[in-house]
């Protein structure tokens, strides 16, 4: 399987299929630190990133924001002292799409820089 972090998001339209359980089993191992959660009956990918202070957390938040704008796919981001919670899901389909796994992998790469 191609590395998710090298893939590009595809346009997601209302009515596009959510990932299947089989697809989740294939994709999730590439982003193992991301938890699959359910909130308001919508499955999402969520990860908490830890930092030494608020400035580092805010810098990371801005990097995630720039990544999201570039891809046209936007997460929920909660920035707090020493941590950032990032949650990806596809709003149009009210669930998980392959795009969310791609963006999770790309978000992981941001922490390396």
C-alpha positions in Angstrom: 0.0 0.0 0.0 1.2 3.5 -0.8 2.4 5.6 2.1 -0.5 7.8 3.2 1.8 10.8 3.8 2.7 11.0 0.1 -0.9 10.8 -1.1 -3.1 13.8 -2.0 -6.7 14.4 -0.8 -9.3 13.9 -3.4 -12.4 16.0 -3.6 -15.0 14.6 -1.3 -18.7 15.1 -2.2 -21.8 14.6 -0.2 -22.8 11.0 -0.6 -19.2 9.7 -1.1 -18.8 6.4 0.7 -17.2 6.3 4.2 -14.3 3.9 4.6 -15.3 0.3 5.3 -14.1 -1.7 8.3 -11.7 -3.5 5.9 -10.3 -0.2 4.7 -9.9 1.0 8.3 -7.9 -2.2 9.1 -5.6 -1.4 6.2 -5.2 2.4 6.8 -5.2 2.7 10.6 -1.8 0.9 11.0 -0.2 3.7 9.0 -1.4 6.2 11.7 -1.3 4.1 14.8 -1.1 7.0 17.3 -4.5 8.2 16.1 -7.5 7.0 18.0 -10.8 6.3 16.2 -13.5 8.0 18.3 -17.2 8.5 17.9 -18.8 11.9 18.7 -22.4 12.8 17.9 -22.6 9.5 16.0 -19.7 10.5 13.7 -16.5 8.5 13.6 -13.4 10.6 13.7 -9.6 10.3 13.9 -8.1 12.1 16.9 -4.7 12.5 18.3 -3.2 14.7 21.1 0.2 16.1 20.4 2.4 17.2 23.4 4.6 20.2 23.6 6.8 22.0 26.1 4.8 25.2 26.2 2.0 27.2 24.6 4.2 28.8 22.0 5.3 25.4 20.6 1.7 24.2 20.6 0.5 27.4 18.8 3.3 27.0 16.2 2.1 23.4 15.5 -1.5 24.6 15.3 -0.5 27.1 12.7 1.3 24.4 10.7 -1.8 22.1 10.8 -3.9 25.1 9.7 -1.6 25.8 6.7 -1.7 22.1 5.8 -5.5 22.0 6.0 -5.8 25.1 3.8 -3.5 23.7 1.2 -5.5 20.5 1.0 -8.9 22.1 1.3 -9.7 19.7 4.2 -10.1 21.1 7.7 -9.9 19.5 11.1 -11.1 20.5 14.6 -8.1 21.8 16.5 -7.9 22.5 20.2 -4.8 24.3 21.3 -4.0 24.4 25.0 -0.9 24.9 27.1 1.5 22.1 26.1 -0.8 20.2 23.8 -2.8 20.3 20.6 -5.8 18.0 19.9 -6.4 17.4 16.2 -9.5 15.7 15.0 -10.1 14.7 11.4 -13.3 13.6 9.8 -15.2 14.4 6.5 -17.9 16.8 7.3 -19.8 16.2 4.0 -20.2 12.5 4.6 -20.4 12.7 8.4 -17.7 10.1 9.0 -14.3 8.9 8.0 -12.9 9.0 4.4 -9.5 8.0 3.1 -8.7 11.7 3.1 -8.8 11.8 6.9 -6.2 9.1 7.1 -4.1 10.9 4.6 -4.3 14.1 6.6 -3.6 12.3 9.8 -0.3 11.0 8.3 0.6 14.4 7.0 -0.1 15.9 10.4 2.2 13.4 12.0 5.0 14.5 9.7 4.6 18.1 10.9 5.7 17.2 14.4 9.0 16.0 13.0 10.0 19.5 11.8 
